[in-house]
Amino acid sequence: MKIFMMLGWRNIWRNKRRSLVVISSIGVGIFAMMFSMGFMNGMNMQMVENTISTSLGHIAIHEKGFQDNMKLEYSFIPDGEIISAVKGNSRVKAFTERIKVQGMVRSSEASRGVMIVGIDPETERTVSKIYDYTLKQDGSRYLSGRGDEGILISKTMADRLDLVVGDRLVIMVQDLNNEIVGAGLAVTGLYESPVDSFDKYVVFAGIEKIREITGLGKNISEINVLLKDKDDVAPVKTEFAGAMGGKNLEILTWKEMAPYLVRAVQLFDMIMFIFFTIVFITVIFSVANTLIMAIMERFHEIGVMKSIGTRPSRIFFMIIFESMNLGLVGLAGGVASGLLVIALLSWTGIDFSFWMESMKMFGTGSVIYPVIRVTDITMAVVIVLFTTLIAALYPAVKAARIKPLEALHFI
């Protein structure tokens, strides 16, 4: 069998130009596949991480019903048992308490419906990236404490309300007694996140100031938890549920809070599957066409081989080896070039700042950093080997069934 493997390798170089065309098509297909996978992986990871780092966290603990109807009546007191369950979990990296209430902000120029989030600025820094997203020029600053008299809004919202740092705006909410109350707050800072919908809708204030305005007392809307590893959300949720089983609380993972995000990742995966299907159908026909041409050129030669006693099975495997060699050479070139380009771009990133608004709509940020995984490379190898094997079956069977007498008279 070794001799037929060597023959298969030598045969592909008998017509170098044709073989190089096929190898190049396989290599380009693999490169396109790896680059697309790296780009989509980077987009998906950044989309998920940016959403987690702005609003969701990995796990949130609410009063039951809060997720569907974010009203102040769905609030709870974070007693010692709840805090101990969160602090005592070894998988928890940090947590923070928040008050969330829907309301309106109004300037002298315009008004806008928003989600007002009362935070503890110190613990919020350990869970979300709002501090990192806060602009540090033109007097803009992060909230200074739980009772800060100011408000933090996005640069997008400031532009739409015609506000700058230091200007005052009015927030209006429905308090715990279902009465409309308002308060004037100064804009202490502006932030700019990678998530467009977040920037358009969310403002931050000190948690004690929001308690004062709403009359919420010591109650909070949620405890937001950041884990050391986001893949641990399922077991940690189970542990929290066991520790807080007697309370009227709802424990949700980021996937449960943002099912649209999971569906978006699944949609991108489906798009990539369709793209790969098209690429490898092209590869199948390229390889099959090349092998059929090679067989027709060596029709007389194969007839001689069969006349001297070569078994059809060995001719079959010789053609299979030719196909596999074409696939392996193309695979090596495609994987090497793909890894090189992705390694470079994962360091420099692909800057889409010229298309910033559209990229913020996806929540990815303006610079995409491609990511390739070992499973992606493994999948590429398996797909190429399987594809070239399938492509070789018909030509190999055709070569194995050549009749010696017809081949010897073939011109």
N, C-alpha and C positions, 0 to 999 in steps of 0.2 A: 504493500500500500504506500510505502514511503516514496517509491519511484514515481507513483502517479501524483503524489502531492508535489513532487519536484517538477513533473511535467506540467501540472496545472499552473505552477508559478511561472515557468518559462513561457508557456503558451500565451499568457496575457501580455508579454512583452514582444510577441512576434509582430504585432501591429501597435507600436507604441502610441501613435497619435490617437487612435480610436480608444485604446485603454485609458490614456490620460484624460480624454474627454469624459469617459464614464466615471473615473476616479474623482475628477474635479466636480462632477455633478453631485456625487455622493458627499464629497467633502463640503461643498457649498450648502447642501441640504442639512448636514449635521451642524455646520457652523450657524446657519440660520435658526435651526432648532434650538441650539444651546443659547444663542444670544437672546432669542425670544423668551425662552424659559427664564434666563437670568433677569431679563428686563421685567417680565411679569412677576417673578418672585420678589424682586426689589419693590415694585409698585404695591403688591399685596402686603408685604411686610411693613412698608412705611405707612400704608393706609390704615392697617390694623394698629400699629404702634402709636401713630399720631392720634387716632381716636381714643385709644386707651389713655394716653398721656395728657389729653385735654379734658375729657369729661367722664369716661367710664370707669377707669381703674380696671383691675382684674375681677374683683368681686364687690358688690354693693349690698348692704344690709338695710332694708326698708321696712316700714310698717306695711302689712298686706294691703294691697290696693293702691299704693302710692305710684307704682310704675305706670298704671293705667290712668290715673287721675291725680296729677301732682298738685294736691291741695294741702293747706296747712293742717287740716284735720287729720291727715294721715301722717302723724308724727309720733315720736316716741322718746322716752328718756333713756339715754345710754347708761344704764346702771352698771354696778361693779361686775355683775355676772357676765354681761355682754362684753365689756372692755377686757375682762380677764380671758374670755374665750378667744378674743382677737389677739391680744398681746401674748398669750401663752402658746400660740401656734408657731412652731419652728419654721414653717414655710412662709410666714408673713414677714415682709420687708418693712412696711410702714403702713399707717392708716391715718385717716383724718375724718373729722365730723363736718357735715355740711347742712345748711338749710337751703332748700330750693323752693322758690315761689314764682309763679308767673305774674307778670305785671307789665307796666308801661314806663318808659322813660320819655321825658319831654324836655326839649330845649325851646328857646325863643323862636326857632325856625321850623321845627318839625317834631313829630312824636313817633314812637316805635314800640311794638310789643316785644317783650324780652323775657328771658329766664334770668331772674336775679338769684345769685348764689352767694350765700353768706358763708364765709370761710374763716378758719384760723390760719393766717398767713404763714406761720412757722411750720405747722404740720402739713399744710397744703404743698409746700415746697418739696416735701419728701415723697409725695404721691404723684403730683402732676407737674407739668413743665410750664405752668402759667408764669412763674417767676422768670424762667429763661426766655419766654416769649415777650415779656414786658420790655418795651423800648426804654433805653436809658439816656435819651437825649431830649433837649428842649424842656427840661424840668420834669419829664415823665419818670415815675417811680412806682415800685411795687407797694402794696398796702403795708403799713407799718405795724399793725396789731389787730387784735380781735375787735377792738372798739374804734378803729379808724373811722373818722368822719367823712372820708372821701369815698370815691367809687372808681373802679378800674374798668374801662371799656375798650373795645377793639378800635384800631385805627380806622377800619372800614366804617364802623358805626359813628365814630367822631366826624368823619368826612360827610356822612349822610345827615347828621344832626347839626353840622356846621359848628363843631366845638373844638376847642384846643385845651391843653392842660391848664387848669386854674379856673376854667369856666364852671358855672353851676348848672345842674340839671335837676329836674324833679322826678322822683320815682313814685309811682302810684301802684298800690297793691290792695288786695282784699285781706283784711286781718283775720284773726282767729274767730272774731265775732261776726264775720261776713260783712264788715263795713269797709268802705273804701277809705284808705288813709294814704297820706303822701308825706314826703320829706324832701328837702333840698339838700343835695350833696355836691361837693366840688369834685371835678375830675382830677384825680391825683396822678393817674397814669394811663398810658395806652399800651395795648398789647397787639401782637400780630402772630397768629398761629397758622399752621399749614392747612387747616380745615375751614373751608369757606362758610359752611352752614353754622359752625361754631362761632366764628367772628361776627356773623350777622345777627346772632340771637342771644348771646350770653354776656352778662356783666357780673362783676364781683364787688362785694363789699364786706366789711368786717362782720363776723357772725353775731357779735354782741349788738351791733348797730341794727341788724336785721331783726334780732329778737326784740329790741326796743320798739321798732316800728310796727311789727306784726303782733306784739303781745304774746309771743310764743313761749316765754318763760325759759325753762331749761331744756325744752324739747328740741329735737333735731329732725331733719328729714331723712338723712342717711349717714351711714358710716361707709366710707369708700376705702377699699383695701388694695394695696399693691403687693403682689407676691414676688418672691425671688425668681420664680420660674412660672411663666404664664400657662405652661402645660399642666400645672398642678391644680388648676381651678376646680376640676371635678372632685378630687379627694378632699380638698380644703372646704368646699361647699358642704360635703357630707359631714365633715367634722364639726363645722359651725352649726349645721342643722341639729346634730346630736347634742351639742352643748347648749343650744338655745331652744330646744324642743318645746318647752312649756310657754313660750312667748308668741305673741301674734306678729311674728316677723317673717319677712320674705327674703331669702338669700338668692341673689341672681348673679350668674357669671356674665362676663362681657359678651359672650355669644348669645345669651338669652336677652340681654338688654339691647343688643344691636343685631337682630337677625338679618337685617338688610346688608350688613357688612359680610356676613357669612355667605349670603346669596351672591354678593358681588364677586367674592373670591371664587365661588363655584362657577359663575358665569365666565370669568377670565380663564379658568381651567378648561371649560368647554370650548371656548374660542381657540385655545392652544391645541386642543385635541383635533379640531377640524383642520387647523393649519398643518399639523403634523401628518394627518391623513393625506392631504393634498401633496405634500412634499414627498412622501414615501410611495405613493402611487406612481409619481413621476420617476422615482428611483427604480421601482420594479420594472417599468416598461423600458427604461434605459438599459438596465443590466440584461434583461431578457433579449432585447433587440441586438445588443452587442454579441451575446453568446450565440444567437441563431446565425448571425453573420459569420462568426468565427467557425461555426460548425460547417456551414456551407462552403467556406473557403477550404476546410480540411476534410471535405467529404471523402475524397479519394484516399487520403491518409488514414482516416478512421476505418475505411473499408479494408485497407491493408492490415491494420492492427487486428481486425476481427478475423481476417483470413489466416493469420499466423497463430490464432488461438486465444486472442485476448477476450476475456469474458465480458458480456454486456454490462455486468454490474461494475466492473472496473472502469469501463468507459464512462458509465453513469457518474461514478464518484470523481473521475478526473474532471468532468465538466462542473460538478458541484464545487470542487476545490478551486477551479478557476474563478467561479462566482464569488466564493468566500474570500479569495485573495483580493479580488477587486474591492469587495466590501471592506475588508480589513485595512487596506491601504488608504481608501477614502475616509474610513472612520478615524484612523490615526491622524491624518491631516486635518480633518474637521474638528476633532476634539482638541488637538494641540492649538490650533488657531483660535478656537472658541474660548479655551481656558486663558490664553494669553490676553485676548481682547477684554474678556470679562474681568480678569485680575486687574488690568489697567483701569477700566471704567469703574470698578468697585472702589478704587482709591480716589479717582478724580471726579466721578459722578457724571451724569449727563444733564447738563443745565438746560432747563426749560423755562428760564425766567422770562423769555420773550413771550411765553404762553402761560404766564403765571396764573391768570384768572381761571383758565380751564383746568390746570393741574390742581389748584386749590379746591375746585369743585369735587375732585376725586379724593381729596384729603391726603395727598401724597407729598406735598411740598414741591418746590420748584426744581429740586435736583434729585434725580433718581439714581440710586446706587444698585446696580445689578448684583444679584446673589445667585450662585450656582451651588447645588447640593450634590452630595455623592449619589443619592438616589436618582438625580437627573442624569448624571453621566452613565450610571448603570442602565437606566432605561434607554438611553441613546444607543449604547452598545448592543443591548438585547434586541431592540427594534431593527437596527441595521443588519445584524446577523440573521434575524428571522426574515427580513425583507429580501436580502440577497439569496437566502436559501429558497424562498418561495419563487423568486424570479428565475432561479436556475432549474427548477423542476421540469418545466416543459422542454427547454433545450436539452437537458440531460437525458430525458426519456427518449426524445427524438434521435439523439446521437446513439443511444444504446440499441435502438431498433433498426439502425441502418443495416441493410442487407449487403453483405460483402460483394456479391456478383454485380448488383446495381452500382455500388460505389466504385468498383474497379473499372466499369465502363462509363463512369460519370466524367464529363468534360467541363 
